[in-house]
């Protein structure tokens, strides 16, 4: 970029783009104003001449809010002097949500709508000078979509622009990220995806606004023609692309084209179509893939495939993180088709519908058995229910169910490398069955730093069941026997507890190192900072404690976890009272320590 002050059109267009696509909004910006601002009139002006100040201002304004038109403010600051102008130009053009501002730098784009070159005397490369000055600054395009989208460039004009002689080979040579939200049967927010092709491109997102939850997906839905057309160009011209995200209808053509992107390391795919496991088998064609996130709510389910043995290490050898959202039977098909390899470290299983207890254990077994070195494990339940056209059939492999029943607890105990465990929004029947397994496994998780076990309280309160089996949830002494003694690195803990035990346990006995682990060393204290105690529905009238009991619990928690700074639970008001008492004990301990010093 030249050191000279830019001409008036450049400055005016720059200001225009900060206000969106409203040409002339800041036409008051003139060369004279920029020149006058460069005169040094003392220390203040000397500071303003520094190129290092404006990026700091930009960072502060970006943190305030992207929605407050911070670019409008920066555009006014740029006329302070040449240093500000050249330092701030990249900040304004770094990220755009429309092609209009940058295309308005073309000398033939002089009206509200783009009309093409036909009435303009085109002179070749010189007419692209201003465009080429600013387009290298653009790193990201994020195109939102609304139902009011309009077609501002016609197909003949697109072809004309793409075939003009002496135009830049790549319109945006430093473009890294493209994100496009589209609405089916509505004009796409980008006239042509070919404008966005660049060897520098690293991330590409093409996402349907209306997900499968809000629309009636059918077998007749087809992927966007724009996307099908651009995919071959992406894998021939964008060798640096490492991340691809897509949501919408799928078919074999889209899948075959998509998996030609051999450089991909991350892929996120959400299909609104009813499909079979072809999409899963194609994932094996990505030799470098490390992260997979797939949503297959309408995956054709066939229970018989679950009996197909999974050979450890035969699948995606480079895969380190896997997230799958589908039905319980869909998980069975997914794990058999993917067969994630031994390097898997992060696994998130999201269930569209609530599985039977035996089916959940078999699902867990199928994933955990070949992957004992997991560091992050999540089970999430959406509570969503959709009508599936496929008949999952009857899982007639009783031996498989029995093996899941027996082996799932063992595999949970064997997660020696686990650092984060989440079991969230589970239906109560499943939570009652799984809680004892997690409770018994935690003493083996020496390196765990975060554990979350949360029930969907809208499914009911287990403590109100008539004729129920003994409540499997622990009391607060579990914090001593397991958390304090056996989990020396745990920093965040959310769990479901037995209310009767909370109200009646003897909490006066001090913790000791005699059983079930040694607890923190004498020279340190337990690192737990966040504790969330869930019991049942947030009914303060039923879950009440006396002031003395609250004080006992606060003292108990303070002795165990001196670093605790976030305490709460499903009965928020009650635990707010206890949290205040814990803070008072902490302050008292600090005051005593200062006195002793």
N, C-alpha and C positions, 0 to 999 in steps of 0.2 A: 504494500500500500504506500502510495506517495506521501512524502512529508508535507506537501503543499496543502493549503486549505481547500477542501472540495468545493466544486461549483455549486451554485444554488440548487439545480435540479437534484443532485445527490443528497444534499442535506434535507431538502423538502421531502423527497421520497422516503428517506430514512425515518423522518418523523411520521410520515403517512403510515408506514408499516407498524409503528408502535401503537397506532390507534385502530388497528385492524386493517380493513380494506377501504377506508374512507379517504380518497385522494384529496390532498389540499388542506387537510385539517390543521396542519401546522405550517401553512404557507408563509407565516410571519417570520420563519427562520431565514435569515439572509446572510450572505457572505460578510456584509459590513458588521453585523452583530458578532459573528465569530471573530472577525479581525479585532474589533474593539475589546473583546474579552481577553485577548492575548497580551494586552499591555500590562507590564508589571508595575504595581503601585504599592510595593511594600511586602512584608512577610506573608500576609494573607494571599496575595496574588502569587507569590513564590510557591506556597503550598499548593495552590490550585493548579500550578503548572506541572505537578507531579503526575506521571502516568499511573502510579501505584494506588492513587486514592480512589479512582472511579470503580475498579473491581471490588473494593471493600464496600462502597456504597451499594453497588449492585447486589452483592451477597446479602446485605442487610435487608434490602427491599424485597428480594426473593423470599427471604424467610418470613416476612410479614404475611404475604398472601399472594399467590399467583393470580387470584381473582380480582385484585385491586388495580389492575392496569398499571403495574409498576413500570412497564416499558414507556408509558406516556410521560412519567416523571423523568426517566433517564433521557428521553429524547430532548427534553428541555434543558437538561444539564449539559448535553454534548456541545452546545454552542458556547460554552464558557471559554474554551480555547482549543487549539489544535490538539494538544496532548489529550484532553478529555475526549475529543471526537474520535481519535484513532484508538484510544484505549477502550472506549465504550462501544465501538461499532460491532465488535464481535459478540458482546453480551446481548445486544438487541437482536442480532440475526442468528444467534446460536440455536434457538428453538422456535419453530413456527407451526401454526395450526392451519395454514392455508398456503397455496401456491401463488395466490393473487399478488401479494406484496412484492415478491421477487420477480414475477413476470411483468409487473408494471415498470420495471427498469428497461424493458425492451421499448425502443423508440416508437414502434408502431402500435403499442398498447396505449392509446390516447383517449379512449372512450370508456364509459362505464362497463361495457361488455367487450370481451375480446373479439375482434373482427378479422384477425389475420393480417397477412402482409400485402394483400392484393392491391390496396390503394397506396402503399408505401414504396418508395424507391429504395429497395434493399441493396446495401453496399457490402455485405459480407461480414467479415470478422469485426470490423470497426463498430458495427451496430450492436455487438455483444459486449462492448467494453465495460459499460456500467454493470451489466449483469455479471460479468466475470469478476468484477471487483468485489462483489458482495456474496455471491453464491458459495465461494470456498469457506465462508464463515459458518454456514449452516451445518449443524451436526445432527439435528433431530427434526423430524416432521411427525406431529401427532394430530391426525385428522379426526375430529369429532364428526358425528353424523346426526342429523335431525330429519324429521319428516318433511321439513321445508327446504331441503337441499335443491339447488337449481343447477342446471347444466350451463356453465358459463363459457365452455369451449366446445364447439361442435366437432364431430369426428373428422370432417375434411380439414379443419384447422389443426387438429392434432397431427394428422399425417403430414401436413405442410410443415409444421414446426419440427417434426422429427426428421424430415428429409431436407431441410434447408442447407445449402452449401455453406461451409466454413462455420457451422455452428459448433459449440464445444462437443467433444466426443462424449463427455459425461457432464451433464448439467450441474451436478452437485458432487464435486470430486472428493469432498471430505465428509459426506453424509454417513453417519454410523447407525442411526436408529429410525425405523419407520413404523408407525402405529396407525392403523386404519380401522375405524369402527364403521360398519355398514349396516344398512337395513335392506333386507331382501325386497326386490321389486321397486326400490327407490334409487334415484340417481346417486352413484357413488361420489364421495367427496373429492376424489382425485380424477381428473379428466382421463389420464392415462398412467398406468403404473410404470410404463417404460420411462417416463420422466425421472423416476426414482432409482433406476438401475445405476449402481456405482460399485467399482471394485472395493471401495472402503466400507461398504455396508456390512454390518455385523449382526444386527437384530431386525427381524421383520415380523410384524404382528398384523393379522387380518382377522378381525373379530366381529361376529354377528351381534348386533345390539340386543335383539330378542333371543334369549337363550331357550333351550328346550323346555325349561320350567314354565315359560310364559307363552309358548306357541305349540300348536299341534303338529309335531314333526311327522312327516309321512315319507313313504318310500319314493314318492314322486319328486321330492325336493332335490334340487341339483346345486352343486357348488357354483360359485360366481364364475362367469366366463372370463372376467378380467383376471382373476387369480389363475385359472387354468392356462391362460395365454402367457402370463408373465413367468410362471415357474420354470420353464425350460431356459429362459434368459437368465434367471437367477443362478442356476447351477453352472452356466457357461461363463458368466461375467462377474459373479460375486463369490470368488473363491474364499473370501474371509468371513462369510456369514457363519455364525456359530449358534445362533438362537432363532427359532421359528415358533410362532404361536398361531393357532388357527382354531376358530370355533364356528360351527355351521354344519350344513349337510355335507356328507362325504360320499364318494363313489370310488370305484376301482381306479379310474383315470387320475383323480386327484391324488390318491395314495401312491400310485406308481410314480407320478411326477414328483411328489413331495420327497420321497425317499431316494431321489437321485442327488439330494443335497448332502453329499458325503462328508462335508466339513462340519456338519451340525454336532454340537456338544450338548445343546439343550433343546428339547422339543416339548411343546404344550399343545395338546390336541383335544378338543371337545367336540364330539360328533352328535349331531341332532338326528342322525339317521339310524334306522334299524340295520344292523350289519352283523357279519360273522367275524371270525378271528383272523381274517385276511389282513386286517389293519395291524394286528399284533405281530403276525409273522413277518410283516415287512419291516418292522422296527429292527430286526436283525441285520438289515442291510446298511445300517449306520455304524461304521466301524469305530467312530470316535465318541459316540453318544455317552454322556455322563449323567444327565438328568432327564427323566421322563415324567411328564404330568399328563395323565389321560383321563378324560371323562367319557364313559361309555354307558349312559343310562339305558340305552335300548339295545345293548349287546344281546344277540341271540343266545339263550341259555340252554345248555344241554347237560344235565347232571351226569350222564355217563362218562363225559370227558374228564371228570374230576378224578376218576380212578387211574387215569394215565399217569404213570410215575414220572416225577421230575428228576432229571439227572443233575446233581449239583455241579456247577461250573460249566454246563453245556450251553448256557445262554449268553447274554450280553456281558462280555467279560470286562468292559470298561465302565459299566453302569455303577454309579455311586449313590444316586438318589432316585427313588421311585414313588410317585403318588398315583393312586388308582381310585377312581370314583365310579362305582357301578353297583349292581345288585349282588346279593350274596353268591348266587350261582355264577354271576358274571366274574366275580373274583376267582372262582375255581377255574374258569376258562382262561382268565388272564395269566394266572401264575403258571399254568401248564404251557401256555404259548410263549410267554416271555422267558421263563426259567432264568431269572436274574442270577448273575454270576457271583463269585466269592468276594468281590470288591464292594458289594452293596453296603452302604453305611447308613443311609437314611431311608426309612420306609413309612409311608403314610397310607393307610387303608381307610377309605371313606365309603360308607354304606348308604346306598340310596334308600333301602328299606331295612327294617330291623330283622336281623337273622335269628333263627332258632339257636338256642345255646349250643347244641351239638354241632350245628353247621358253622357257627362262629369259631369254635375251637378247631374244627377241621381246616377252616380258612387260615387261621393263625398258624397252624402246624405246617400247612403247605408253603407258606412264605418263610417261616422262621427256621425250619429244618435245614435248608441249604444255605442259610445266611446267619450264622451264629455270632458274627462280629458287628452287628448293628450298633450304631451309636445313638441314633434317634429313631423312636418307634411311636407311631400315632395310630389310634383307632378312633375314627370320628363317625358320628351317626347324624344324618340330616333330618330324619323324621319325615322325609318326602315320600309320597306314594304316587306312582304312576301306573297306568294300565299297560302291561307288556303283552305284545301280540304273541310272543313265543310261550310255549308251555315248558316250564323248567323240568317237568317230569318228576319222578320220585327217585330220590337218591337210594338206590337199592344196594349200595355197597355198605352193608352194616359193619363190616370189618374196618372200613375206612373211618366211619364215625367213631367206632370204639377206639381206634388208634389215636384219633384226634383227642378223644376224651382223656386218654392216658398220657399222651406225649406232650400236649400243650403246656401243662404246668412244668414239666421237666425242661422244656425249651425256654420257658420264661426264666427259670432259675439260671439257665446257662448263658444268659445275656451279660457276660462279664464286662463287655466294653460299653454298655449302655450309659449314656449321659443325659438323655432326655426321654421321658415317657409320658404319653398323653392318651387318656381314655375319656372322651368328652361327649356329653349330651346323650349318654346311653339310656335306653329304656330300662326301667327299674328291674325287671325280671333278669335281664342279662347282667346288669350291674351286680345284683345279689349273687349270681353264680360266679362272676369273674373276680370280685373283690377279694375273696380269700386267697385266690391264686396270686394276685399282685401283692397282697400283704405278706405272703410267705416268700415271695421272690425278692422283695426289697432288701433283705439282709445280704443277698449275694451281689447287689449292685453297688459296689464300693466307690465307683467313680461317678455315680449319678448326681447331676446338679439341679435337675428340674423334674418333678413328678406332679401330674395332674390327673385326678380321678373324679370326674364330675358326672352326676346323674341328671337326666332331663326331669326336673321336678314336676313338669306339667303332666307326666305320665302317672303321677300319684305318689303318695308318701308310703313307703314300705311299712312304716311303723303302725299304720292304721289297718293293715291286713288282719282279718280274723283267721285264726288257726294257722298263722304263718309259722315257718320254721324259725329257729333262733336267729336273731338279727346278726348277719355276718360282719357288720361294720365294727371297727375298733373304737376304743375309747381314747382318752388323752394320754394314758400310760403308753400307748403305742408310740408316742413321740419320744419316750425314753428308750423303750426296748428295741426299737428299730431305727428311728430317724437319728436320735442322738448318738446311739452306740454303734450303729452299723452303716450309716450313710454320712461319712465325715465331710463330704463335699457338697451336700445338698444345700441349695440356696433358695429355691422356690418350691413350696409344697402346698398343693390343694387336694383335699381328700374328703371323702364322705365318712362321717363319724356316727357312732351310736349315741343318741341323745340321752338315754337313760344312764349310760356310763359317764357321760360328761357331767351330768347332774349329781352323780353319787360316788364316783371313784375317790379313793383316798390319795390325794396329791401331795401329802406332807412329807413322804419319804424322799430324801435327796437321791439324785441319780448316782449310781456307782458303776465301776468298771468291771464288776464281777462276772457278768454273764452276757452272752450274745454280742461279743465285740468289746472293744475297749473305749469307744467314744473318743472325743478330742483329747489331744495330749495335754499335759499339765501346763504347757507354755502357750496354749492357744485356746480359743473358744470356738464353738460351732458356728459355721458361716451362714446359717439360715437367716434370710432377710425378709422373706415373704411367706406368710402362713394364712391359708384360707380354710376355714372349718365349716363344712357344709353338713347339714343334718336333714332338713326336710323343707317343706314349703315355708316361705317367709311369713310365718304366723307368730307375731310377737306375743299374742295373748296365750298361746299354748306353750311356747318355748320361753320360759322365764327362769331367771336365777336370782337368788337373794344377793344383796350387796356383798355379804361376806364370802359367798361362793365365787362371785366375780373376782374378788380380791385374791382368793386362793388360786384361782386359775391364772391371774395376772402374775402373781409371784412365781408360780410354777413355770410359766413360759419364760419369764425373765431369767430365772436361774439356768434354764436349759439353753436359751438362745439370746445371749446378750446383744447380738447385732440385729435383732428383729426390729424392722421399721415399718412393716406393712402387715396389718392383721385385720381380717374380716371373715365373712362367711355368709351363708344363705339367710341367717337372721341378722341382718345388718345392724340394727339398732343395738342389739345385745353385745355384739362384738365390737362395736364402736366404744361402748363403755369399758370393755376389757382393754382395748387398745390404749385408751387414755390412762388407765391404771398402770399398764406396762411402761408407758412413757414416764410416768411419775417415778416408778421404781428405777428406771434407767438414770434419771436425773439425780435421784438420791444416791445411787451408786457412784456417779461421777463426783458429786459433792464430797462424799466420804473419801474417795480416792485423793482428791485435792487436799483434804484436811490431813490425811496420813502423810502426804508428801511434804 
